[in-house]
Amino acid sequence: MSCRFSLLNFICRFFWLKKDDKVSLPSDQEILDEARNEIVYAYNILSNIDDPDMLDWAIFNLRAAEEKYNFILRRIKRNTYES
């Protein structure tokens, strides 16, 4: 799965910018949508596992995606209430 907002992508864009170019960071909603897509992707992997040896990895991957989504959501809520 390709992540549009990966750190590597951001770093590459940063180093190839010209002096007057502006860097646009993704909005909170875009980051949250990307995290939601990672959950869907992880769930699809878990649903299609044929190899029992991959089951632990698929469960770990799904839990990690869910925790990432929850973390981002908490951060957005905290920033909204503080503003």
Secondary structure, DSSP 8 states (H G I E B T S, - for coil): ---TT-HHHHHHHHHT--TT-------HHHHHHHHHHHHHHHHHHHHT---GGGHHHHHHHHHHHHHHHHHHHHHHHHHHHH-
